[in-house]
Amino acid sequence: MPSLIDLFDKSYIINLPERRDRYRTMRRELEKVGIFLPSDKVEI
């Protein structure tokens, strides 16, 4: 079964520039599922 990220050409994550804490948290969560930034499939 394909992973969720493989079902879409690209995913976009919207984050406020001043919320660096949320950016770091999102990056850690993506790494847990095998997505490392920068990525061709994910743009923040």
Buried (B, 14 or more C-beta within 10 A) or exposed (E): EEEEBEEEEEBEEEEEEEEEEEBEEBBEEBEEEEBEEEEEEBEB
